[in-house]
Amino acid sequence: MNIRNESKKLDENNSITDRFTVKARLNLNDLLRRRSEEKQVDKKANLLILSSVTGVGLIILLILSL
């Protein structure tokens, strides 16, 4: 079990180092892929923030109505 976790960590580290390696030419497809990944992360973060704010608002409304 521990070996699998370590191999996953190594794979993640390799992908991180691959991201920051210097390349001779700029790859537009790579940039577009990265941007789409960033958009997905941003959407998830925005959804989390919106649901948190909505939840807090509902709790405050519930408390004030009592």
N, C-alpha and C positions, 0 to 999 in steps of 0.2 A: 504494500500500500504506500509506503514511504517512498519507494523508488519511483512509482508513478507520479507522485506529487513533485519530486525532484526533476523528473524528466519534463513535466509540464512547465515548471519554472525555467528550466534551461531553454525550452522552446520559446517561451515568452521573452526571455532575455535575448535570444538570437534574433527574434523578430524586431525587438527594440533596437538592437545594434544595427540590423539591416536597414532600418528606417533612416538612421543618421550617417550611413556611410556616404562618402563623397562619390558621386557619379560624374562621368565625363559629360553626359548630355542630360538635359532636362526631359523627363518623360511625362508627357501630358496625361497619358492614361493613368499613371501613378498618382498624379495630382488630383485628377477627377475622382479616383477611387478614394483617396484620403478625404477629400471634401465630402463625399457621400457618407463616409464613416463618421465624420465630424457632425454632419447634419443629423444622423441617427442618434448620436450621443446627445446632441443639443435637444432633440425632440423628447428624449427620455427625461432629461433634466427639467425641461419646461413642464412636462406632464407631472412630474413629481412635485415641483414647486406649486403648480396650479391646484393640484389635489390637496396639498398641505394647507394652502391658504383657504380653500373651500372648507376643509375640515375644521380649521380653527374658527372660521366665520360661523359655521353651523353650531359649534360648541358654544361660542359667545352668544349667539342668538338663543340657544336653548337655555343658557344660564339667565339671560335677561328676561326671558318669558316666564320664568318661575317666579 
